[in-house]
Amino acid sequence: MTRTEYPWLLPSAMAAPDDPGPAGKPGGRRRPRRTVRDWVVDLLAFLFAVFIGTVALDAADQAGNSEGLLMADMLVGLAACCTLWARRRRPFALAIGLGVVQVVSPLAGGAALVALFSLAVHRPFRPVAVAGGVGLAGMVGQAYLRPDPTLSHLMAIILGALIVLLFIAAGMLVRARRQLVVALRERAVRAENEAALRAEQAQRLAREAIAREMHDVLAHRLTLLSVHAGALEFRPDAPPPEVARAAGVIRDSAHEALQDLRMIIGVLRAPGDEGERPQPTLVTLDALVAESRDAGMKVTLDSGVDDPAAVPSTTGRTAYRIAQEGLTNARKHAPGTGTTVLVSGGPGDGLTVEVRNEAPLGPVPHVPGSGQGLIGLTERATLAGGRFEHGPTDDGGFAVRAWLPWSP
């Protein structure tokens, strides 16, 4: 359900004149066609105004007015009631005019009250107050020019003022209710849009998390494949044992890469699905270092953590990924050099992970996409509540260092 289905709920229909302007001219807009509801409401307003005016006309008849005056009163009153069909286009002018006409024609009093009610529904308080003042003045004038013989002047003025204020209050109440409906509908639409944005943001964060995991996991395996495949390419005359060893490492790395890929795809599954591999933690750091040594790297592990199993799983997994990315970068950008992995810390002090490699033996090879892993590690450390630093060392090497919180 939209606001276009209910044009009378639009704020423009409540606060701005409803003059459609000439069709086709600049600034003009075509007047909407009357609906069945509009015809029913206009007919009921006309009949209600005639009923109220008839009651007032009966009181004037009891005052002993001539038949000619009563006939003129009836014609003027019916004409005033007929003008209510135009109240949607000129509500303010109509309310002012009928407030003046009711002074000489009691039958027009009902039309004046309906016009005030319609003005209070579609316009703000200031024009309603002006038209209400004119209506009250008309009631006072009618009480003196066309008095009701059953009421005193003071009682007629008080009763007329109460009726005018009652119709104005009812119109303002309807206007407030319509504005509340419009506000609630806008709030519902805004809530739906915000929910869609949150869902889109959640999907984007999930895609980024999966992409970061794929980079951290697969880059390590694919680098091993690249190193040993390059060794076979540049040393075709290598002894058969070395060729077999390199081929075995390539086979094992490809198998591990496939397993890691299955593990990443498992992130997309619902919790509890079978086939998910355990996530790495600080306990598996020794296996990572051993795997890098088997690939030909010179890696030294210096761990000052007494019990790696006591490290929280999230912190240990983040530390493992940082060390894995540091070893991958050292293997890509400084092959053949020594690399040191330092791990220290304890509960309450936090966990510090540092990977430092020596200066490259030759020109640093350019690798497409370099730097993306460091960006991912920065995000990982930040999400874990820690810090991440990286940059060249004094001896020409490169180091990455992260501090992660470790609650006692």
C-alpha positions in Angstrom: 0.0 0.0 0.0 1.5 3.3 -1.1 0.7 7.0 -0.4 -0.2 7.4 -4.1 -3.3 5.2 -3.4 -4.5 7.8 -0.9 -3.8 11.3 -2.3 -5.7 13.0 0.5 -2.9 11.7 2.9 -0.2 13.6 1.1 1.3 16.6 3.1 0.8 18.8 0.1 -2.9 18.2 0.3 -2.9 19.5 3.9 -0.5 22.5 3.8 -0.6 24.0 0.3 -3.5 25.5 -1.8 -5.1 23.0 -4.0 -5.3 25.2 -7.1 -4.5 22.9 -10.0 -3.5 25.8 -12.3 -4.1 25.7 -16.1 -3.3 22.4 -17.5 -0.2 22.5 -19.8 1.1 25.8 -18.4 4.4 26.2 -16.4 3.7 25.5 -12.7 0.2 24.1 -13.4 -0.8 20.6 -12.6 -3.8 18.6 -13.6 -6.5 18.3 -11.0 -7.1 14.7 -9.9 -10.4 13.1 -10.9 -13.0 12.7 -8.2 -13.3 9.2 -6.8 -16.4 7.5 -5.6 -15.3 8.3 -2.1 -15.1 12.0 -2.9 -18.6 12.1 -4.3 -20.0 10.3 -1.3 -18.2 12.6 1.2 -19.4 15.7 -0.8 -22.9 14.5 -0.8 -22.9 13.8 2.9 -21.4 17.2 3.6 -24.1 18.9 1.5 -26.9 17.0 3.2 -25.5 17.7 6.7 -25.2 21.5 5.9 -28.8 21.5 4.6 -30.0 19.7 7.8 -28.2 22.2 10.1 -29.4 25.1 8.1 -33.0 23.9 8.2 -32.9 23.7 11.9 -31.6 27.3 12.0 -34.3 28.4 9.5 -37.0 26.9 11.6 -35.9 29.1 14.5 -35.9 32.1 12.2 -39.4 31.2 11.1 -40.6 31.2 14.7 -39.3 34.7 15.0 -42.1 36.0 12.8 -40.1 36.9 9.6 -42.0 37.5 6.4 -42.4 34.8 3.8 -40.4 36.8 1.3 -37.5 37.1 3.7 -37.7 33.4 4.4 -37.8 32.5 0.7 -34.7 34.7 0.1 -33.0 33.1 3.1 -33.8 29.7 1.7 -32.4 30.5 -1.8 -29.2 32.1 -0.4 -28.8 29.2 2.0 -29.2 26.5 -0.7 -26.7 28.4 -2.9 -24.3 28.5 0.1 -24.7 24.7 0.6 -24.0 24.1 -3.1 -20.7 26.0 -2.9 -19.5 23.2 -0.6 -18.8 21.2 -3.7 -15.9 23.6 -4.4 -14.4 23.5 -0.9 -11.5 21.3 -2.0 -10.2 24.0 -4.4 -10.8 27.1 -2.3 -11.3 26.0 1.3 -10.0 29.3 2.9 -11.9 31.7 0.7 -15.1 29.6 1.0 -14.9 29.5 4.8 -14.5 33.3 4.9 -17.3 33.9 2.5 -19.8 31.6 4.2 -18.9 33.0 7.6 -20.0 36.4 6.3 -23.1 35.1 4.5 -24.4 33.3 7.6 -25.0 36.7 9.2 -28.0 37.4 7.0 -28.9 33.8 6.2 -29.3 31.2 9.0 -29.6 28.5 6.5 -26.0 29.2 5.4 -24.8 28.5 9.0 -24.6 24.8 8.3 -22.5 25.3 5.2 -20.2 27.7 7.1 -19.6 25.0 9.8 -18.8 22.3 7.2 -16.4 24.7 5.4 -14.6 25.4 8.7 -14.3 21.7 9.4 -12.9 21.1 5.9 -10.5 24.0 6.2 -9.2 22.6 9.6 -8.7 19.2 7.9 -6.7 20.5 5.0 -4.9 23.7 6.2 -2.5 24.6 9.1 -3.6 26.5 12.2 -3.1 30.1 11.1 -5.7 30.2 8.2 -8.0 28.1 10.4 -7.8 30.7 13.2 -8.6 33.5 10.8 -11.6 31.8 9.3 -12.7 30.7 12.8 -12.6 34.3 13.9 -14.8 35.3 11.0 -17.1 32.4 11.8 -17.5 33.5 15.4 -18.1 37.1 14.3 -20.8 35.8 11.9 -22.4 33.9 14.7 -22.5 37.1 16.9 -24.0 39.1 14.0 -26.6 36.5 13.3 -27.6 36.5 17.0 -28.4 40.2 16.7 -29.8 40.5 13.2 -31.7 37.1 13.1 -32.2 36.3 16.8 -33.6 33.0 18.0 -36.7 33.8 20.2 -36.1 30.7 22.4 -32.6 31.9 23.4 -31.1 35.1 24.9 -28.5 37.0 23.0 -25.7 35.8 25.4 -26.8 32.2 25.3 -27.0 32.3 21.5 -23.5 33.7 21.2 -22.1 31.2 23.7 -23.8 28.3 22.0 -22.7 29.5 18.5 -19.1 29.9 19.7 -19.1 26.4 21.2 -20.4 24.9 18.0 -17.8 26.7 15.9 -14.9 25.6 18.2 -16.3 22.0 18.2 -16.2 21.8 14.4 -12.7 23.3 14.2 -11.4 20.9 16.9 -12.9 18.0 15.1 -11.3 19.0 11.8 -7.9 19.5 13.5 -8.2 16.1 15.1 -8.8 14.5 11.7 -5.9 16.4 10.2 -3.6 15.2 13.1 -4.7 11.6 12.6 -4.0 11.8 8.8 -0.6 13.3 9.5 0.1 10.5 12.0 -0.8 7.9 9.3 1.5 9.6 6.8 4.3 9.7 9.3 3.8 6.0 10.2 3.8 5.0 6.6 7.0 7.0 5.9 8.6 5.4 9.0 7.6 2.0 7.8 9.1 2.7 4.3 12.2 4.1 5.9 12.5 1.0 8.2 12.2 -1.3 5.1 14.9 0.7 3.3 17.2 0.5 6.3 16.6 -3.2 6.7 17.5 -3.7 3.0 20.6 -1.6 3.5 21.6 -3.6 6.6 21.1 -6.9 4.7 23.1 -5.6 1.8 25.9 -4.5 4.2 25.8 -7.9 5.9 26.2 -9.6 2.5 29.1 -7.4 1.6 30.9 -8.0 4.9 30.3 -11.8 4.4 31.8 -11.6 0.9 34.8 -9.7 2.2 35.3 -12.2 5.0 35.2 -15.1 2.6 37.6 -13.3 0.2 40.0 -12.5 3.0 39.9 -16.1 4.2 40.5 -17.4 0.7 43.5 -15.1 0.3 45.1 -16.0 3.6 44.6 -19.8 3.1 45.1 -20.3 -0.5 48.0 -17.9 -1.0 50.2 -20.0 1.2 49.5 -23.2 -0.6 49.7 -21.7 -4.1 53.0 -20.1 -3.3 54.4 -23.5 -2.4 53.2 -24.8 -5.7 54.8 -21.9 -7.6 58.2 -22.3 -5.8 58.5 -26.0 -6.5 57.1 -25.8 -10.0 59.6 -23.1 -10.8 62.4 -25.2 -9.4 61.4 -28.1 -11.8 61.2 -25.6 -14.7 64.6 -24.1 -14.2 66.4 -27.3 -13.2 65.3 -30.0 -15.7 68.5 -31.9 -15.1 67.9 -32.2 -11.3 68.6 -35.6 -9.8 65.5 -37.9 -9.7 65.3 -37.8 -5.9 65.0 -34.0 -5.9 62.4 -34.1 -8.7 60.4 -36.7 -6.8 60.6 -34.7 -3.7 59.4 -31.5 -5.5 56.6 -33.4 -7.1 55.6 -34.8 -3.8 55.5 -31.3 -2.3 53.4 -30.1 -5.2 51.0 -33.0 -4.8 50.7 -32.4 -1.1 50.3 -28.7 -1.5 47.6 -29.1 -4.2 45.8 -31.6 -1.9 45.9 -29.2 1.0 44.8 -26.3 -1.2 41.7 -28.4 -2.2 41.0 -29.2 1.5 41.3 -25.6 2.5 39.0 -24.6 -0.4 36.4 -27.0 0.9 36.8 -25.5 4.3 36.2 -22.0 3.0 33.1 -23.2 1.1 31.9 -24.7 4.4 31.6 -21.1 5.7 28.7 -20.7 3.3 26.9 -23.7 4.8 24.5 -23.7 7.7 26.1 -24.3 11.2 26.3 -28.0 12.0 26.9 -29.2 8.4 29.3 -32.0 8.1 32.6 -31.8 6.3 34.0 -28.7 8.0 37.6 -28.9 9.0 38.8 -27.6 12.3 40.1 -24.0 12.2 43.8 -23.4 12.7 45.0 -22.0 16.1 48.3 -21.2 17.7 48.8 -24.9 18.4 49.1 -25.6 14.7 51.8 -22.9 14.2 54.5 -25.6 14.5 53.0 -27.5 11.6 52.9 -24.3 9.5 56.6 -23.7 10.2 57.5 -27.3 9.5 55.6 -27.1 6.2 57.5 -24.0 5.2 60.9 -25.6 6.0 59.9 -28.6 3.9 59.4 -26.1 1.0 63.0 -24.9 1.4 62.6 -21.9 3.6 64.9 -21.1 6.4 62.5 -20.5 9.3 63.2 -20.0 12.9 60.3 -20.2 15.4 60.8 -18.4 18.7 57.7 -18.9 20.9 57.4 -17.5 24.4 53.9 -18.8 25.0 54.0 -21.6 27.6 50.7 -23.2 26.6 49.5 -22.4 23.1 46.3 -24.3 23.8 45.3 -21.8 26.4 45.1 -19.0 23.8 41.5 -18.2 22.9 40.5 -19.8 19.6 39.7 -16.5 17.9 43.0 -14.9 19.0 45.0 -18.0 18.1 43.4 -18.2 14.6 44.2 -14.6 13.9 47.8 -15.0 15.1 48.1 -18.1 12.8 46.8 -16.2 9.8 49.2 -13.3 10.5 52.2 -15.7 10.7 51.0 -17.6 7.6 50.7 -14.4 5.5 54.1 -13.2 6.8 55.8 -16.5 5.7 54.0 -16.3 2.3 55.3 -12.8 1.7 58.8 -13.7 2.8 58.7 -16.6 0.3 57.5 -14.5 -2.5 59.5 -11.3 -2.1 62.7 -12.6 -0.4 63.3 -16.2 -1.5 66.3 -18.0 0.1 66.6 -15.6 3.0 66.2 -16.4 6.7 62.8 -15.7 8.3 62.1 -15.5 12.1 58.7 -16.0 13.7 58.4 -14.5 17.1 55.4 -15.2 19.4 55.2 -13.9 23.0 52.7 -12.7 25.5 50.3 -14.0 28.1 46.8 -13.6 29.7 46.2 -9.9 30.4 49.3 -8.7 28.5 48.1 -9.7 25.0 49.6 -11.8 22.3 52.4 -10.4 20.1 53.2 -12.1 16.7 56.1 -10.9 14.6 57.4 -12.3 11.3 60.8 -10.8 10.2 62.8 -11.7 7.1 66.3 -10.7 6.0 67.1 -8.5 3.1 66.5 -10.1 -0.3 69.5 -11.6 -2.0 68.7 -9.9 -5.3 66.1 -7.6 -6.9 62.7 -7.9 -5.3 60.4 -9.6 -7.7 57.2 -7.8 -8.6 54.1 -9.9 -7.8 50.7 -8.7 -9.1 48.2 -7.9 -6.3 50.9 -7.3 -3.7 49.7 -5.5 -0.6 46.2 -7.0 -0.5 47.2 -9.5 2.2 48.6 -6.8 4.4 45.3 -4.9 4.1 43.4 -8.1 5.1 45.7 -8.6 8.1 45.1 -5.0 9.2 41.4 -5.6 9.1 41.7 -8.9 10.9 43.7 -7.4 13.8 41.4 -4.4 14.0 38.3 -6.6 14.2 40.0 -8.6 16.9 40.6 -5.4 18.9 44.3 -5.4 18.3 46.9 -3.5 16.2 48.9 -4.3 13.1 52.2 -2.8 11.9 54.4 -3.6 8.9 57.4 -2.0 7.1 61.1 -2.4 6.2 63.7 -3.1 8.9 67.1 -1.3 9.4 69.0 -4.2 7.7 66.9 -4.0 4.5 64.5 -6.7 5.4 60.8 -6.6 6.1 58.7 -7.2 9.2 55.1 -7.5 10.1 54.0 -7.2 13.8 50.6 -7.5 15.5 49.4 -7.2 19.0 46.1 -9.0 19.9 44.2 -8.9 23.2 44.3 -11.9 25.4 41.8 -11.8 28.3 43.0 -13.3 31.5 
